[in-house]
Amino acid sequence: MPNIKSAKKRARQTVKRTARNRVRKERLKKAVKAYRAVIGSGDADAVKEELRKATRAVDKAGVKGIIRKNTVNRRKSRLARMANRLAAAGK
């Protein structure tokens, strides 16, 4: 346990931030999971909508510092690649 006043405050802040980041990370995971479920169904319109939602969630996580910039770009690329493969298979 911290004894110094500023260290106590930092500990309180860390607890709050950890909880906030956990919520944001869960939101990101749920969006990507929903997207992958729609990819499995094969509905092109639903895939576009879920891709938009998942991309937005990934971008937000990057801006908030949940994941790093390169990770954001890699994940968005992989999500888009899934949609493109589905579109190519449908033609």
N, C-alpha and C positions, 0 to 999 in steps of 0.2 A: 504494500500500500504506500502511495506517495505521502510524504510529510509536508512538502512545500506546497504553498497555495496554488502557484501556477501549474505545478505538476498534477494537482487534483483536478484543476480545470481541464487540463489536457486529457486526462483520463475520462472525464465526463463527455468532452467533445468527441473523443474517439468512439465511445459507445454509441452516441447519436449518429455519427457519420457511418459507422459500420452497419447500423440498422438501415439507414437510408440507402447505402450502397447495395445491401442485400436485396432490398425491394427492387431497386433498379435492375440488378442483375437477373432477378427472377422474371421481371417484365420482359427483358431481352430474351431469355430462354423460352418463355411461353410463346412469344411472337415467332421465333424461329421454329419451334415445335409445331405450331399451327400451320406454318408455311409448308413444312415437310409433309404434314398430313394431307394437305391439299394437293401437293405434288403427286402423292400416291393415288389420289382420286382421278387426276387427269383432266379436270375441268379448267380450260384455258382462261376464262374470265376470272374465276376464283383465284387462279394462280397469280394473275396480274395484280389483283387486289391484295392478296396476302404477301406478295413480293414487295409491294409498296409499303405495307405495314411493317414487315420484317426489316426492310432497309432503313426505314425511319427509326425503328427501335435500335438498330445497330449504330446509326449516326448519333442518336441521342446518348447512347452509352459511351461513345467515343468523346463527345463534347463534355460529358460529365466526369470523364476520367475513369470510368469503370473498366474500359479496355483501351489499349493504345491505338494510335493512328494507323499503324501498319496492319494491326489486327482488324480494325474496322474495314480497311480496304480489301483485305484478304477475304473476310467473311462476306462482304457485299459481292465480291467477284464470284465466290462460290455459289451464292444464292442465285445470282443472275445466270450463271452457267447452267444450273439445274433447270431454270425456266426455259433457257434457250434449247437445251437438249430435248425438253418436253415438246417445245414448239416444232423443232426439226423432225421429231419422230411423228408428229401429228400430220405433217405435210405429205 
